[in-house]
Amino acid sequence: MEGDNSMIISRAPVRISMGGGGTDLPSYYEKFGGFLLAAAINKYVHILLNRRFEESIRLSYSKTEIVDDIRQIEHSIFRESLKYAGVKKQVEIVSIADVPSNCGLGTSSTFTVALLNALYSYKREYHPLQELAERACHIEINVLKEPIGKQDQYASCFGGFNAYTFNKDGTVDVEPVAISDGAFVELQNNMFLFYLNKKRSAGDILKDQNRKTKQNNDNVIDRLHKIKEIGHYTRKILEKNKIDDFGDLLHEHWLLKRGISSKISDDFIDEVYESARKNGALGGKVIGAGGGGFVLFYVPGNKAAFISSMKKFGLNPTWFAFEREGVKAGFYS
């Protein structure tokens, strides 16, 4: 029951998008239907929740807030999630993340998922993963009016490596990608993540994409159609164990994506990308909306020479593994 002395730790993984990204925004899928592949990785947002002795609410993230009324909370996702879950007093919540915010790995939505999961665990309420994902989407998209899509919430809830179909009515179908264990290991061994040492606001880029999509901008819609096709084709080649073809598709995807908005790339990112391609990467892309955060490369050959070329830009690999599990919570007394 709610209010015992157990501490709850909720953990949700972030994701890397593997093909079709950007078609999960309502401005696109409500007209055309969206499709993408996303894989959870072993970098997490952790939420620690404990019953507080005082009546007040204490929140700890990059700042600390102590309030008597949830309406006084500055952090918008904390405030709206507590309201939505009906937890109004006497809790202490700490947020810890393995990666920085605004890095392209979907940390805000992962935070929302982990937080809702902790709050429902505290109330001893069970909600299926699909429902939890939709509730996180509702808070971010409908309540807070963030110009984002649905892939991050779903990928964080379900974990694993899945194909997501975004139907015109807003429902989402989740199907595991049928990739063999050997191909899965090979794929992971050939993929590298680098932090570009700069954050960016996904909101500005996505607002631009949303505006152009709503205005039926032919260039943006045509590029998103092709990106969606790449998502479908990526699934096919991975399920047929044609792993190296994935690198070529990543390159094609990046060329299409960077033409959606002038904010997606810059001179530094272009220089890094060009060097990566000269030193063994078949393809790559900036993860998430673009403009900064993490860049992903597929490198089947000499990895030492490739990593060395990235270090010349001050970039070090962020080691990761695919994560098969999604959001989960544990009680600690």
URFEN-V486002 format. One line per field, one symbol per residue. ss: DSSP state (~ for helix, > for strand, _ for the rest). psi: psi as a letter, one per 30 degrees, with the letter a starting at -180 (. if undefined). burial: 1 if it has 9 or more other C-alpha atoms within 8 Angstrom, else 0. Layout:
# URFEN-V486002
ss->???
psi->???
burial->???
This chain:
# URFEN-V486002
ss->______>>>>>>>>>>>>>______~~~~~~~_>>>>>>>>>>>>>>>>>>_____>>>>___>>>>__~~~___~~~~~~~~~~_____>>>>>>>_________~~~~~~~~~~~~~~~~______~~~~~~~~~~~~~~~_______~~~~~~~~__>>>>>>_____>>>>>____~~~~~~~~~_>>>>>______~~~~~~~~~~~~~___~~~~~~~~~~~~~~~~~~~~~~___~~~~~~~~~~~~~~~_________~~~~~~~~~~~~__>>>>>>_______>>>>>>___~~~~~~~~~_____>>___>_____>>>>>_
psi->lkgagkkkjkkklllkkgkgkfggkefeffefklklkkkklhklkkkkkkkkelflkkkjbflkkjlfkfffkejeeeeeeeeefgjflhlkkkkkkflllhffgheeeeeeeeeeeeeeeeghkkkleeeeeeeeeeeeeeefhkhlafeeeeeeefaajlkkkjlfgflkkkkkkikleeeeeeeefgkkkkkggklljeeeeeeeeeeeeeghjeeeeeeeeeeeeeeeeeeeeefggieffeeeeeeeeeeeeffekffelaeeeeeeeeeeefhfkelllkkbfafabkkkkjjfbjfeeeeeeeffggkkkjkllkkflbklllkj.
burial->000001111111111111111011101111001111111111111111111100111111000010111100100011111110100111111110100001111110111111111111111000000001110111111100001111111111111111111111010000001010001101110111111100110110111111011100100110110111111101101110111001111111110111111001110011011011101111111111111111111111001011101110001110000110011110000
